[in-house]
Amino acid sequence: METTPGIKYTKDASGKNRYIRVDLDMYGNNQALEDFLDFLDIQSCKNEPMRPLRDIIREQNQKRGINV
């Protein structure tokens, strides 16, 4: 596999690439990397129950003592 400066691959017990380490000093302001990390964050919550936005706003307003 070709090496890229600032990118390191870690293999699992079977020898397959399993993890990737990215040097954020080199790539931290990269829009494609930020989009990829956002995608991973979204995927991690895709099975959570959805709630209507108005219910969340109402709940937050009640916590802050705002009567709307």
QUITARA-V29309 format. One record per run of one state. SS is the DSSP state (~ for helix, > for strand, _ for the rest). FROM is the first residue (numbers start at 1). LEN is the number of residues. If there is no record, write none. Layout:
{{SS & FROM & LEN} {SS & FROM & LEN}}
//
This chain:
{{_ & 1 & 6} {> & 7 & 5} {_ & 12 & 5} {> & 17 & 6} {_ & 23 & 1} {~ & 24 & 4} {_ & 28 & 3} {~ & 31 & 14} {_ & 45 & 8} {~ & 53 & 12} {_ & 65 & 4}}
//
